[in-house]
Amino acid sequence: MNKIIALVLLTLVATIAYSHSGHTASDGCHNERSTGTRHCH
């Protein structure tokens, strides 16, 4: 049972941490419109 819970939690964390694709510049960065900041993948 603990292994199942751990697997579910790891899957959720991996899903949340998954970097999105998007129109990135040659350096792999792009502007985040919602926050007005620039971030890189």
Secondary structure, 3 states (H helix, E strand, C coil): CHHHHHHHHHHHHHHHHCCCCCCCCCCCEEEECCCCEEEEC
